[in-house]
Amino acid sequence: MSLLELARRDIANISSNVSGFGVSMSFISTSSPVQTCTVSGLFSRHHIDVSRQGVAFNNRMAHVSVSEDVFEDANYTIRNAGGEVDLKGHRVTVEGVQYIVNQWFPSDTGKLITIILGKYGT
């Protein structure tokens, strides 16, 4: 096993271990066919945002980081026909709060996907 493969395995283990840093979260795709899965990953919630004018304001924002391997193990499709990670419109429930995926930043090296979440619904 190469050093890169060992690093990817460690990233997946650390980020998805619910006895450590991992938090359980549910994903629901909005494309056909609709898919659902429950995975574990890192979660952070913050309540401040900055406008384009540089003014800080309250806004419920959050992000999660999930290993691509965790999605593969759950048979949850995250790549489009072109092979790119595409989570547009997916909904995520973490700690009882529903979010929608706003942006995603995959790391092809570490296979860890950072997903920026925004308010869903109201």
Phi, psi and omega in degrees: 000130182285165178298321178296318178296321177296318179296317179298319179295318179296318178300314180297317181293316182292315185284338184253001182280107182289348174277350179243252183268342187289149178231140179285137180213149181249136177247140175228124177277156180252355180272165181269133356282146179292133179240151172224152174200154173243123182229176176240144178196185179276146183220138175217134179241140176220156188239028178223144179221169180231130179286172178295340178272359178088013181266129178282141177212159179286135179197126180286114179231158179203163171215152176233155173232122185229137177290136177301329179299326180294319176295318179298317179298330181271003183055039179256118184283124179240354181252142178275184183298334179277359179087004180268146174295129182219103181247020183302126176082355179294144177256146182228132175247122179227129179050040175080002181248134179267135178233167172237145181288124176263316182213160176214145184227092181281148173248111179292334180285306183268350182060028176254128182252121175267127186238121179272128184248149176232173181299143175245135178086238186296000000 
